[in-house]
Amino acid sequence: MNAYLLTVYLHVVVGVVLTGYALFWAVMAVTLRADRRGLDPEGTLALIGASRWPPVKLPNAVRVPVIWLGWLFVAFMVASGIVLIRQRGITMAELTAASFWTQRAGVALGVKLVLLVIFVVQHMRLARRPSRGAAVCAALLAFSIVCVSALLV
Amino acid sequence: MTLFRIALAIHLLAAFAWLGHMFFWPLFAGPVLKKIQPPETAERLRELSMRMGGLGWPALVLLVGTGAYLLSVRGVTLGALVHPAFWGNGGSHALGIKLLLVLFMIGYQAIIGHRRAPRAIYLDMAAALAVLGMSVMIAKGGL
C-alpha cells in the first residue's frame, strides 16, 4: 500500500469513527430527552462529555474528556485531508484560482468544507452546553459530509 | 448527480453509520458509560445507548444492494465473478477478499448480532477494518 492509499485509508477509518461519535451524541440526546426516569438530559450529556477516556488507571493528563475525542478526530480529518489534497497534486495556486471551485471536485470540496465548518460550530455548542439540537445537527452534518464525499471518490 | 453517485452516497452512508456504530460503541462509549457515577446512572445510560440496535441488517441490505449496482456499473456481474479469467488482476483480488470478509460479517450478524461477545466483536472489527482497506484499494486502484 503506497503513502496515498494509506492516507486515504486512515482518513476513511477516522471518518467512520467520527460518524459513530456524532451518532452516539444524537442517540444519547434523543433517548435521554424521551426517557421519563428522572435523568436530567442536558446535565447527563454534560456528565458524559466530561467523562474521561480511556476509563482505566492512567494519569489524568493522558485521559481525554469524551467531548475532546471529537476535536481530535476532526483535527486528524483536517490534517489528513490537507495531505490528500497535496498528494493528489493540487497546488496552492490551483486552490486559489476561481476556476478550481467551478469544477465538480472543487464544488464538492467547497460544500464539504462549509459543512465541516458548520459541524465544528455545532460541536462547539455541544462542548459548551450539550443539547439535543446541537447533537442531532452534528449527526446530520456528519452524514451530509459523507454523502458529499461520494463526489470526491 | 448520476445514479452511480447517488448509489455511492447511499453505500458510503450505510457503511459509515453501521461501522461507526460498531467501532465507537464498544471502544469508546461503552467503557466510559460503565464508569459513570453513581452506578445506577451508568446502568441506565448503557440501557439507553443500546436502544440504537438493529442498525446491522438495514445497513447490510443497503450495502449489498448498492454494492451490486456499483459493481455492475464497473462491468462486474455475477457471470464475471464465476469466470476464472476475472480473478487474474490485483483489483479483483481485493474484491475477492472484500466479498469473503463481507460474508464473514453477515455470518457474524446472523449468529451473534447484538448478543454480548466480548472477544468475537474484535474479530468483526478487524474484518470491518480489512473491508475498508479493500474498498480503498478497489476505489483508488480500480478493478
Contacts between the chains, C-beta under 8 A, distances in Angstrom:
chain1	res1	chain2	res2	distance
A	1	B	133	7.7
A	1	B	137	7.5
A	4	B	140	7.4
A	5	B	136	5.9
A	5	B	137	6.6
A	5	B	140	5.8
A	5	B	141	7.6
A	8	B	136	5.1
A	8	B	140	6.2
A	9	B	132	6.7
A	9	B	133	5.7
A	9	B	136	4.9
A	12	B	132	5.6
A	12	B	135	7.8
A	12	B	136	6.2
A	13	B	129	6.8
A	13	B	132	6.0
A	15	B	16	6.7
A	16	B	15	7.5
A	16	B	16	5.3
A	16	B	19	4.8
A	16	B	20	5.0
A	16	B	23	6.3
A	16	B	132	7.0
A	17	B	20	6.3
A	17	B	23	5.2
A	17	B	24	5.9
A	17	B	28	8.0
A	18	B	20	7.4
A	19	B	16	4.3
A	19	B	17	6.3
A	19	B	20	3.7
A	20	B	19	7.4
A	20	B	20	2.9
A	20	B	21	5.4
A	20	B	22	7.5
A	20	B	23	5.4
A	20	B	24	3.0
A	20	B	25	7.1
A	20	B	28	8.0
A	21	B	20	7.4
A	21	B	24	5.5
A	21	B	28	7.3
A	22	B	20	7.9
A	23	B	17	6.4
A	23	B	20	5.8
A	23	B	21	6.0
A	23	B	24	7.3
A	23	B	52	7.4
A	24	B	21	8.0
A	24	B	24	5.4
A	24	B	25	7.0
A	24	B	28	7.7
A	24	B	29	5.2
A	24	B	49	7.3
A	27	B	48	8.0
A	27	B	49	6.6
A	27	B	51	7.1
A	27	B	52	4.4
A	28	B	45	7.5
A	28	B	48	6.7
A	28	B	49	6.3
A	31	B	48	4.3
A	31	B	49	7.5
A	31	B	51	5.3
A	31	B	52	7.9
A	32	B	48	6.4
A	35	B	44	7.7
A	35	B	48	6.1
A	37	B	44	6.4
A	39	B	41	6.8
A	39	B	44	6.4
A	39	B	45	7.8
A	44	B	41	7.3
A	44	B	45	7.1
A	47	B	36	6.4
A	47	B	41	7.8
A	48	B	32	7.0
A	48	B	33	7.1
A	48	B	36	7.1
A	48	B	45	7.2
A	51	B	32	4.8
A	51	B	33	7.9
A	51	B	35	6.8
A	51	B	36	6.0
A	52	B	32	7.6
A	53	B	28	5.8
A	53	B	31	7.1
A	53	B	32	5.3
A	54	B	31	6.4
A	55	B	31	5.0
A	55	B	32	5.5
A	55	B	34	7.0
A	55	B	35	4.1
A	56	B	31	7.9
A	66	B	28	7.3
A	66	B	32	5.7
A	69	B	28	6.5
A	142	B	16	8.0
A	143	B	13	6.0
A	143	B	16	7.7
A	143	B	17	7.2
A	146	B	9	7.6
A	146	B	12	5.2
A	146	B	13	5.4
A	146	B	16	4.8
A	147	B	9	4.3
A	147	B	12	7.1
A	147	B	13	6.0
A	149	B	12	6.4
A	150	B	5	5.6
A	150	B	8	4.3
A	150	B	9	3.9
A	150	B	11	7.9
A	150	B	12	5.5
A	151	B	1	7.6
A	151	B	5	6.2
A	153	B	8	6.3
A	153	B	12	7.9
A	153	B	139	5.5
